[in-house]
Amino acid sequence: MKKIYQILLALIIAGGIFSSCSDFEEINRNPFEANSSQVKVEYFINNAIIGAQMDPHIAERAFVLYWKDSGHMDRLGTLSQNYADDGWSGDYFRYVTTWLTNINAAINLYEEQQENDMTLSFSNNLYQVARIWRVYLMSEFTDNFGSMPINGFQGEKVTFNTVEEIYQYLLTELREAVNGFDGAVINESAKKQDPAYAYDFTKWKKYGNSMRMRLSMRLSEADPALAKREFEDAVKSGDYISDLTDNFAVQERPGWDALSGVMSRTWNMQYLSSTLNNLYTGLGGVTSEEQIGDYAKDAVNALNEGKTKDLIELKFNDPDWLGVRWPEHFSIMTNDPSAGYWNDGLNHIMDPRAYRIYNIPGDINNPLFCSYGGDAVKSTLRVLLDPASVEANKKDKTKEVDTLAVINSAFAWNAPTTGNWGEMSSYNQVWSWYGNTPRLINNIRNNSMKRVFFASWESYFLIAEAAVRGWSVPMDGKSAYEQGIKESFAYWDEQLPDRAISKHLTTYLASTSYNRVGTSVSWDHTTEAPATVEMRYLDGPTNTIKTVNYKYPTNSIYKGGAVNNDHLNKIITQKFIAQVPWLPLETWSDHRRLGLPFFENPVVEKTIEGYDVLTKSNYMETRWEFFPQRLKYPSSLRNNVPESYNDGVSKLGGPDEIGTKMWWSGMK
């Protein structure tokens, strides 16, 4: 035990300056005082897994404000608009290094016990579990910050490694750990120390192989030969996460600790993002009326009962309907293809998962409606103001502000793009109002579900991508792609059995209808959408129906922008949708790697402070430099350990900035 204590002490002194004195005292008086025969490897593993599930403090900073924003699963405007908070980054750095401290303590304890012939029959398997979980934690660290020390947390002088070196190490560790399991079975008391698999080593082996598939594919653009070799070796046995029962997931619970929900803070709105809305809309060939027609009619009738004004109108849109256009109120200074229109109903065709995962605005009697935020999120009645009268009022407060239109957004589906709306924000009380945008359902917010770290659908989408690349895999691309979709649908059927969506699968898989970015579902349908499609809208100021040539976006960072409906677009579109809401770090990583799916630019009615690269002259373009690539190291590292900080920056391949690309990025 002396060796373990010395290692941890060295960590706290050398790298643990990110912890407070109380942290040191806690470690100093906790299990480290016991001898090696009393301390158990599984205790450290348990701490490392539960810690990484994230308590509400760090979940809000890392999972929500960084990952969900960068991965375009939410409408926030933090890292995606070049805004990072050093305090948030410092907190995350401190937390993730603590988790790594715990998992390395598990590994070092096993090695000491082995040296002293103190291991148990199942100790070797615990060692392999610890190595696999360490790989996950190291991949999380490096996918956020970039370079890191492979030899960190091991009582040695810390030397940073490049991302390339780190990934080579991680893949080797996974290969050796998966092959290192034996047939030993753990005792019942120890099973309680594993919140994911209760030490079912068969499932841990599957997770190890699936992680190897994920990390191998991450290198597809940087080192295709290594990616291919490692992926093929990982997948060939068929021993990967292939069923929902194999998912690596940790049960959340109410309260304020490491097992509390990562999206449970009541002040975070958890909005539907513009990116996801454009992927959902038009995808799958199943109409909104077919999905929720009877339910919506009953819900609206109940809400209108006894009312004589402000009645809710239920409208299922025609296929060619865009919405209402108010040119002075809804910005088009973004390449979001849906920008400029306020949808006054429910879209004609929607991916069936949309209405399961997100609340329809105004559907307040729905037991799944999340009321976090109070009356504001239940209110859908807002106004558009006359711009001239607003400006006059700014100069002379005696001048009245006139209302141009009263908008009731109940049972209307919109996800406006964030950004700097300039003066429109003072004219438009609609677009940013709490109750007017779909938000995640209550079940996802109320600590009752499991946070998913890796799910069966991802394995299949990875296999489908590997097949497209011509790698040797056990399934053809179409079969793997469709199975990934089936796993996603089955997951939501399992979570919400009274709202099953798998009944729509046949129609969905065969659908050739395009979503708002020009991608369809059917594997065999790779015809590109026409350059433009004539659609109708209501011109608000004149109250007349007009037509417009709707243009699908040009995603120029993928194949020059000419391709929206090839197999890789389909795979990553479905993978993105399936990962919602649990895996935003993966959607961010996929976009950094491939430029897929299409990510819109924020609105720039005025330049966004600190985000000068995006302007009124280039907002219709798609450029790599518009998107964040990493987190900067926190100032605590730079100020307290300048030698390590400088070493780390020297291994990045660029400056310590948000825009410095990862080694594995597809950025050219």
C-alpha positions in Angstrom: 0.0 0.0 0.0 2.9 2.3 0.6 3.6 2.3 -3.2 0.0 3.3 -4.0 0.0 6.0 -1.4 3.3 7.4 -2.7 1.9 7.5 -6.2 -1.2 9.3 -5.2 0.8 11.7 -3.1 3.0 12.5 -6.1 -0.1 13.1 -8.2 -1.5 15.6 -5.7 1.7 17.5 -5.4 2.8 17.5 -9.0 -0.5 17.5 -10.9 -3.1 17.7 -8.2 -2.7 21.4 -7.8 -6.1 21.3 -9.5 -7.5 19.9 -6.3 -8.0 21.9 -3.1 -6.4 21.2 0.3 -9.6 19.6 1.4 -9.3 17.1 -1.4 -5.9 16.2 -0.1 -7.1 15.8 3.4 -10.0 13.6 2.2 -7.6 11.3 0.3 -5.2 11.3 3.3 -7.8 10.0 5.7 -9.8 7.6 3.4 -9.0 4.1 2.2 -5.4 4.9 1.4 -4.6 4.5 5.1 -5.6 0.8 4.8 -3.1 -1.9 3.9 -3.1 -3.7 0.5 -5.1 -6.6 1.7 -8.0 -4.3 2.9 -8.2 -2.0 -0.1 -10.0 -3.4 -3.1 -9.4 -2.7 -6.8 -13.1 -2.5 -7.5 -13.5 0.4 -5.1 -11.3 2.6 -7.3 -13.0 1.3 -10.5 -16.4 2.2 -9.0 -15.3 5.7 -8.1 -13.9 6.2 -11.6 -17.1 5.1 -13.3 -19.5 6.9 -11.1 -17.4 10.1 -11.1 -17.4 10.1 -14.9 -21.2 10.0 -15.0 -20.8 13.6 -13.8 -22.4 15.4 -10.9 -24.7 18.3 -11.8 -22.0 20.9 -11.4 -19.6 19.5 -14.0 -22.4 18.0 -16.1 -23.7 21.5 -16.8 -20.3 22.8 -17.7 -18.9 19.9 -19.8 -21.9 17.9 -21.0 -24.4 20.7 -21.6 -22.5 23.9 -22.2 -19.6 22.4 -24.1 -20.5 19.1 -25.6 -24.2 19.6 -26.4 -23.4 23.0 -27.9 -20.4 21.9 -29.9 -22.2 18.7 -30.9 -25.2 20.7 -32.0 -27.6 18.9 -29.8 -28.8 22.1 -28.2 -29.3 25.8 -29.0 -26.8 27.5 -26.7 -24.1 29.5 -28.5 -21.1 28.8 -26.2 -18.2 27.0 -27.7 -19.9 26.9 -31.1 -19.6 30.7 -31.1 -16.0 30.6 -29.8 -16.9 31.2 -26.2 -15.2 29.1 -23.6 -15.1 29.9 -19.9 -11.8 29.2 -18.1 -13.6 28.3 -15.0 -15.7 25.7 -16.7 -12.6 24.3 -18.5 -10.7 24.3 -15.2 -13.4 22.5 -13.4 -13.7 19.8 -16.1 -9.9 19.4 -16.2 -9.9 18.9 -12.4 -12.7 16.4 -12.5 -11.4 14.2 -15.4 -7.9 14.1 -13.8 -9.5 12.9 -10.6 -11.3 10.1 -12.4 -8.1 9.1 -14.1 -6.4 9.2 -10.6 -8.9 6.7 -9.4 -8.6 4.3 -12.3 -4.8 4.4 -12.2 -5.0 3.7 -8.5 -7.0 0.6 -9.3 -4.4 -0.6 -11.9 -1.4 0.2 -9.6 -3.1 -1.6 -6.6 -3.6 -4.7 -8.7 0.0 -4.7 -9.8 1.2 -4.3 -6.2 -1.1 -7.1 -5.0 0.1 -9.3 -7.8 3.7 -8.7 -6.8 2.9 -9.7 -3.3 0.8 -12.8 -4.3 -2.4 -11.2 -2.9 -4.6 -11.3 -5.9 -8.0 -13.2 -6.0 -9.3 -15.5 -8.7 -11.1 -12.6 -10.5 -8.4 -10.0 -10.0 -7.0 -10.3 -13.5 -10.4 -9.6 -14.9 -10.8 -6.5 -12.7 -7.4 -5.4 -14.1 -8.6 -5.7 -17.7 -11.8 -3.8 -16.8 -9.7 -1.0 -15.3 -7.6 -0.8 -18.4 -10.7 -0.5 -20.6 -12.2 2.2 -18.5 -8.9 4.0 -18.4 -9.0 4.0 -22.2 -12.4 5.6 -22.2 -11.4 8.3 -19.7 -8.2 9.1 -21.6 -10.1 9.3 -24.9 -12.6 11.7 -23.3 -9.7 13.8 -22.1 -7.8 13.8 -25.3 -10.9 14.4 -27.5 -11.5 17.5 -25.5 -8.0 19.0 -24.9 -5.7 17.2 -27.3 -2.3 16.2 -26.1 -2.0 14.6 -22.6 0.6 12.5 -20.7 0.3 8.8 -21.3 2.4 8.3 -18.2 0.3 10.6 -16.0 -1.1 9.4 -12.7 1.7 6.8 -12.4 4.1 8.5 -10.1 6.6 9.4 -12.8 7.8 12.7 -14.2 4.9 13.8 -16.5 5.7 14.0 -20.2 2.9 14.9 -22.7 2.3 12.9 -25.8 0.8 13.8 -29.1 -2.8 12.8 -29.9 -1.4 10.3 -32.5 0.8 8.6 -29.8 -2.2 8.6 -27.4 -4.5 6.9 -29.8 -1.9 4.3 -30.7 -1.5 3.6 -27.0 -5.3 3.4 -26.4 -5.9 0.9 -29.2 -3.0 -1.3 -27.9 -4.5 -1.2 -24.4 -7.9 -2.2 -25.7 -6.6 -5.0 -27.7 -4.5 -6.4 -24.9 -7.2 -5.9 -22.3 -10.0 -7.6 -24.3 -7.6 -10.6 -25.0 -6.6 -10.7 -21.3 -9.9 -11.8 -19.8 -10.2 -15.2 -18.4 -13.1 -17.3 -17.3 -13.1 -16.2 -13.6 -16.4 -15.1 -12.1 -16.6 -12.3 -9.5 -18.3 -12.6 -6.1 -21.7 -11.1 -5.5 -20.5 -8.4 -3.1 -18.0 -7.1 -5.6 -20.7 -6.9 -8.4 -22.3 -4.0 -6.5 -19.2 -1.9 -7.3 -19.9 -1.9 -11.0 -22.8 0.5 -11.9 -22.7 -0.4 -15.6 -22.4 -4.2 -15.9 -22.2 -5.6 -12.4 -18.9 -7.2 -13.4 -20.3 -9.3 -16.2 -17.0 -9.7 -17.9 -18.5 -10.9 -21.1 -20.2 -7.5 -21.5 -17.0 -5.7 -20.5 -15.2 -7.5 -23.3 -17.9 -6.4 -25.7 -17.6 -2.9 -24.5 -13.8 -3.0 -25.0 -14.2 -4.2 -28.6 -16.9 -1.6 -29.3 -14.6 1.1 -27.9 -11.9 -0.2 -30.1 -14.2 0.2 -33.1 -15.1 3.7 -32.1 -11.5 4.8 -31.6 -10.3 3.0 -34.7 -12.9 4.8 -36.8 -11.8 8.1 -35.3 -8.6 7.7 -37.2 -10.3 7.1 -40.6 -9.1 10.4 -42.0 -5.7 10.6 -40.3 -4.3 7.1 -40.5 -6.7 5.0 -42.7 -4.4 1.9 -42.7 -4.2 1.8 -38.9 -7.9 2.5 -38.6 -8.7 -0.3 -41.0 -6.4 -2.8 -39.3 -7.6 -2.2 -35.8 -11.3 -2.0 -36.7 -11.2 -5.3 -38.6 -9.4 -7.0 -35.8 -11.9 -5.7 -33.2 -15.0 -6.6 -35.1 -14.1 -10.0 -36.6 -15.1 -12.0 -33.5 -18.6 -10.5 -33.5 -18.0 -9.9 -29.8 -19.1 -6.2 -29.6 -22.2 -4.4 -28.2 -24.9 -5.7 -30.5 -28.0 -5.6 -28.4 -29.7 -3.1 -26.1 -29.0 -5.3 -23.2 -25.3 -4.9 -23.8 -25.4 -1.1 -23.7 -22.9 0.6 -21.4 -25.2 2.8 -19.3 -25.3 4.1 -15.8 -28.6 4.6 -13.9 -29.2 8.1 -12.8 -30.9 9.1 -9.5 -32.4 12.2 -7.9 -30.3 14.5 -5.8 -27.0 16.3 -6.2 -24.2 13.7 -6.6 -22.3 12.0 -9.3 -25.3 9.8 -10.2 -27.7 12.7 -10.6 -28.9 13.3 -14.2 -26.5 15.1 -16.6 -29.4 17.1 -18.0 -31.4 17.6 -14.7 -30.7 21.2 -13.9 -34.0 23.1 -14.1 -32.5 26.3 -15.5 -31.1 24.6 -18.6 -33.8 24.6 -21.3 -32.5 21.6 -23.3 -33.9 22.9 -26.6 -34.1 21.2 -29.9 -31.3 22.4 -32.0 -31.6 23.8 -35.5 -29.3 21.0 -36.8 -31.4 18.2 -35.4 -34.6 19.9 -36.5 -33.3 20.1 -40.1 -32.4 16.4 -39.9 -35.8 15.4 -38.5 -38.0 17.4 -40.8 -39.1 15.5 -43.9 -37.1 12.4 -42.9 -38.7 8.9 -43.1 -41.9 9.3 -45.0 -44.2 9.0 -41.9 -46.6 12.0 -41.6 -47.1 13.9 -38.4 -50.8 13.3 -38.6 -50.3 9.5 -38.9 -48.0 9.6 -35.9 -49.8 11.8 -33.5 -53.0 13.0 -35.2 -55.6 11.6 -32.8 -53.5 12.5 -29.8 -52.9 16.1 -30.9 -56.6 16.7 -31.7 -57.6 15.5 -28.3 -54.9 17.5 -26.6 -55.8 20.7 -28.4 -59.5 20.2 -27.8 -58.8 19.8 -24.1 -56.7 22.9 -24.0 -59.3 25.0 -25.8 -62.2 23.8 -23.7 -64.0 26.6 -22.0 -61.9 29.3 -23.7 -63.3 32.1 -25.9 -60.0 33.7 -27.0 -56.4 32.7 -27.6 -57.6 29.4 -29.0 -55.0 27.0 -30.2 -55.2 26.0 -33.9 -54.0 22.6 -34.8 -52.4 22.5 -38.2 -50.7 19.7 -40.0 -48.7 21.3 -42.7 -48.8 20.5 -46.4 -45.6 19.0 -47.9 -44.7 22.3 -49.6 -45.3 24.6 -46.6 -42.5 26.6 -45.0 -44.4 28.8 -42.6 -44.9 32.5 -42.1 -42.4 35.1 -43.2 -41.8 38.3 -41.3 -38.7 39.9 -43.0 -38.0 42.4 -40.3 -38.3 39.9 -37.5 -36.9 36.6 -38.5 -33.3 36.7 -39.6 -31.9 35.0 -42.7 -28.3 35.9 -41.9 -27.4 32.3 -41.5 -27.1 29.3 -43.8 -29.7 27.4 -41.9 -32.0 26.3 -44.7 -35.1 26.8 -42.5 -34.2 30.4 -41.5 -36.5 33.3 -42.0 -39.8 31.4 -41.5 -41.9 30.8 -38.4 -43.7 27.5 -38.8 -47.3 27.9 -37.8 -48.0 24.2 -37.4 -46.6 20.7 -37.4 -44.4 19.6 -40.2 -45.9 17.3 -42.8 -43.3 14.5 -42.3 -41.1 14.1 -39.2 -38.7 11.5 -38.0 -40.8 9.5 -35.5 -38.3 10.0 -32.7 -38.8 13.7 -32.7 -42.2 13.6 -31.0 -40.9 11.0 -28.5 -37.8 12.8 -27.4 -39.0 16.4 -27.5 -42.2 18.1 -26.1 -44.5 19.9 -28.6 -44.7 23.5 -27.4 -47.9 24.1 -25.5 -48.7 20.4 -24.9 -48.7 21.1 -21.2 -51.1 18.4 -20.2 -48.8 15.7 -21.6 -47.4 13.7 -18.6 -44.0 13.8 -20.4 -44.0 17.6 -20.7 -41.1 19.0 -18.8 -42.2 22.0 -16.8 -38.7 23.0 -15.7 -38.6 26.8 -15.9 -42.1 27.3 -14.6 -44.9 29.3 -16.2 -42.5 30.7 -18.9 -42.1 27.3 -20.6 -45.9 26.7 -20.5 -46.7 30.1 -22.1 -46.7 30.2 -26.0 -48.4 33.5 -26.6 -45.9 36.3 -27.7 -45.9 39.3 -30.0 -44.0 40.8 -32.9 -43.6 44.5 -32.5 -43.6 47.3 -35.1 -39.9 48.1 -35.7 -40.5 51.8 -36.4 -42.4 52.3 -33.2 -39.8 50.4 -31.2 -37.1 52.7 -32.5 -39.2 55.7 -31.8 -39.8 54.6 -28.3 -36.0 54.3 -27.7 -35.7 58.0 -28.5 -38.9 59.1 -26.8 -40.4 56.9 -24.1 -43.8 58.6 -24.5 -44.1 57.1 -27.9 -46.2 53.9 -27.8 -44.9 50.6 -29.2 -47.3 49.0 -31.6 -47.9 45.3 -32.0 -47.9 43.9 -35.5 -48.9 40.4 -34.7 -49.8 38.1 -31.8 -48.2 34.6 -32.3 -49.5 31.6 -30.5 -46.8 28.9 -30.8 -48.7 26.1 -29.2 -48.5 23.0 -31.4 -46.2 24.8 -33.8 -42.8 23.2 -34.3 -39.8 25.6 -34.6 -36.1 25.6 -33.7 -34.6 29.0 -34.7 -30.8 29.3 -35.0 -29.0 31.1 -32.2 -26.5 33.9 -32.7 -26.6 37.7 -32.7 -30.0 38.8 -33.9 -29.2 42.4 -33.5 -32.1 44.8 -33.4 -34.5 42.0 -34.4 -34.3 40.8 -30.8 -36.1 43.9 -29.6 -38.8 43.6 -32.3 -39.3 39.9 -31.9 -40.6 38.4 -28.7 -41.3 35.0 -30.3 -38.1 33.3 -31.5 -36.2 33.1 -28.2 -39.1 32.7 -25.8 -38.8 29.7 -23.5 -42.1 28.0 -24.4 -41.8 28.3 -28.1 -39.2 25.7 -28.9 -39.4 21.9 -28.4 -37.5 20.7 -25.3 -36.4 17.3 -24.0 -39.2 15.3 -22.4 -39.4 15.0 -18.6 -38.2 11.4 -18.5 -34.8 12.5 -19.8 -34.6 15.4 -17.3 -35.9 13.8 -14.1 -33.1 11.4 -13.1 -35.1 8.3 -14.0 -33.2 7.0 -17.0 -29.7 5.6 -17.6 -27.0 7.8 -19.1 -25.8 5.9 -22.1 -22.0 5.8 -22.8 -22.1 3.3 -25.7 -25.1 1.7 -27.3 -25.7 -1.0 -29.8 -26.8 1.4 -32.6 -23.3 2.9 -32.6 -21.7 -0.5 -33.2 -23.9 -1.0 -36.3 -23.4 2.5 -37.7 -19.6 2.0 -37.3 -19.8 -1.3 -39.1 -21.9 0.4 -41.9 -19.2 3.1 -42.3 -16.5 0.5 -42.3 -18.3 -1.4 -45.1 -18.6 1.8 -47.1 -14.9 2.2 -46.8 -14.3 -1.3 -48.1 -13.1 -2.8 -44.9 -13.7 -6.4 -44.0 -16.7 -6.5 -41.7 -19.3 -9.2 -40.8 -22.2 -7.4 -42.3 -22.9 -5.5 -45.5 -23.4 -1.8 -45.2 -27.1 -1.8 -45.8 -27.8 -4.5 -43.2 -25.7 -2.8 -40.6 -27.2 0.7 -41.3 -30.7 -0.6 -41.1 -29.9 -2.6 -37.9 -28.6 0.6 -36.3 -31.9 2.4 -37.0 -33.8 -0.6 -35.7 -31.8 -0.5 -32.4 -32.5 3.2 -32.0 -36.2 2.7 -32.6 -36.3 -0.3 -30.2 -34.5 1.8 -27.5 -37.2 4.4 -27.5 -39.9 1.7 -27.6 -38.3 0.3 -24.5 -38.1 3.7 -22.8 -41.7 4.7 -23.8 -43.6 1.5 -24.4 -47.0 3.2 -24.6 -45.6 5.3 -27.5 -44.0 2.7 -29.6 -42.6 3.8 -33.0 -41.2 0.6 -34.4 -44.5 0.1 -36.2 -43.3 2.8 -38.6 -40.0 1.0 -39.4 -41.0 -0.5 -42.7 -42.2 2.8 -44.1 -39.2 4.6 -42.6 -36.5 2.4 -44.0 -38.0 2.5 -47.5 -38.5 6.3 -47.5 -37.0 8.4 -50.3 -38.3 11.7 -48.9 -35.6 14.3 -48.2 -35.0 16.1 -45.0 -34.2 19.8 -44.9 -30.5 19.1 -45.7 -31.2 16.8 -48.7 -30.8 13.4 -47.1 -33.2 10.5 -47.3 -33.4 7.2 -45.3 -33.5 4.5 -47.9 -30.0 3.0 -48.4 -30.7 2.3 -52.0 -31.9 5.8 -52.7 -28.7 7.9 -53.3 -30.2 10.3 -55.9 -29.3 13.9 -54.9 -32.1 16.2 -54.2 -32.9 18.8 -56.9 -31.0 22.1 -56.7 -34.2 23.9 -55.6 -37.8 22.9 -54.7 -40.7 25.3 -55.0 -42.4 25.8 -51.6 -45.1 28.1 -50.3 -45.3 30.5 -47.4 -47.5 33.2 -45.9 -46.1 36.7 -46.2 -46.9 38.2 -42.8 -47.0 41.9 -43.6 -49.3 41.4 -46.6 -51.1 38.3 -45.4 -50.7 36.7 -48.9 -49.5 33.3 -50.0 -46.2 33.4 -51.9 -43.8 30.9 -53.3 -40.0 30.6 -52.9 -37.4 28.3 -54.4 -36.1 26.4 -51.4 -32.4 25.5 -51.7 -30.7 22.7 -49.8 -27.6 23.8 -48.0 -24.1 23.4 -49.4 -21.9 21.6 -47.0 -18.6 22.5 -48.7 -16.4 20.8 -46.1 -17.7 17.4 -47.2 -16.9 16.5 -50.8 -16.9 20.1 -51.9 -20.6 20.6 -51.0 -22.0 18.6 -53.9 -23.1 15.5 -52.0 -25.9 15.4 -49.4 -27.4 11.9 -50.0 -24.6 9.4 -50.3 -24.2 6.5 -47.9 -21.9 8.3 -45.5 -24.3 11.2 -45.2 -27.1 8.7 -44.4 -25.0 6.8 -41.8 -23.9 9.9 -39.9 -27.4 11.4 -40.1 -28.8 8.3 -38.5 -26.0 8.0 -36.0 -26.5 11.7 -35.0 -30.2 11.2 -34.4 -29.7 7.9 -32.5 -27.0 9.5 -30.2 -29.5 12.1 -29.0 -29.5 13.0 -26.2 -26.8 11.0 -24.5 -23.7 11.2 -26.7 -23.0 14.8 -27.8 -19.3 14.4 -27.5 -19.5 11.7 -30.2 -21.6 14.0 -32.6 -19.0 16.7 -32.1 -16.2 14.2 -32.8 -17.9 12.9 -35.9 -18.3 16.4 -37.3 -14.7 17.3 -36.5 -13.7 14.1 -38.3 -16.0 14.2 -41.4 -17.8 17.5 -41.5 -21.0 15.6 -41.2 -23.9 16.1 -40.7 -24.5 19.6 -41.9 -24.0 22.2 -39.1 -25.5 25.6 -39.7 -23.8 28.9 -38.9 -25.2 31.1 -36.1 -27.1 34.2 -37.0 -25.0 37.3 -37.6 -27.3 40.3 -37.9 -24.4 41.8 -36.0 -20.9 40.3 -35.5 -20.7 37.9 -32.6 -18.2 39.2 -30.0 -15.1 37.1 -30.1 -16.2 35.2 -33.2 -15.0 37.6 -35.9 -14.3 34.8 -38.4 -18.0 34.7 -39.2 -19.3 37.8 -41.0 -22.1 39.2 -43.0 -20.1 38.5 -46.1 -19.4 34.8 -45.5 -22.3 33.5 -43.4 -23.7 31.4 -46.3 -20.4 29.5 -46.5 -19.4 26.4 -44.6 -15.8 26.5 -43.4 -13.9 24.4 -40.9 -12.7 27.5 -39.1 -16.3 28.3 -38.2 -16.5 25.2 -35.9 -14.6 24.6 -32.5 -12.1 21.8 -32.6 -11.0 21.5 -28.9 -11.0 23.0 -25.4 -8.1 25.3 -24.4 -6.1 24.1 -21.4 -7.2 25.8 -18.2 -5.1 28.7 -16.8 -4.5 26.5 -13.7 -2.2 24.3 -15.8 -0.5 27.2 -17.4 0.0 29.1 -14.2 0.9 26.3 -11.8 2.8 23.9 -14.0 4.2 26.0 -16.9 6.7 23.3 -17.9 3.9 20.8 -18.4 1.7 23.3 -20.1 4.4 24.3 -22.5 5.1 20.6 -23.2 1.5 19.9 -23.8 1.1 22.9 -26.2 4.2 21.8 -28.1 2.5 18.5 -28.9 -0.8 20.0 -30.1 0.4 20.8 -33.6 -0.9 24.4 -33.2 -1.5 27.1 -30.6 -3.6 26.5 -27.5 -6.8 27.8 -29.1 -10.3 26.5 -29.8 -9.6 26.3 -33.5 -6.5 24.1 -33.4 -7.5 20.9 -35.0 -7.2 17.4 -33.6 -4.7 15.1 -35.3 -7.5 12.9 -36.4 -9.7 15.7 -37.7 -10.8 15.8 -41.3 -10.0 19.5 -41.4 -7.9 20.4 -44.5 
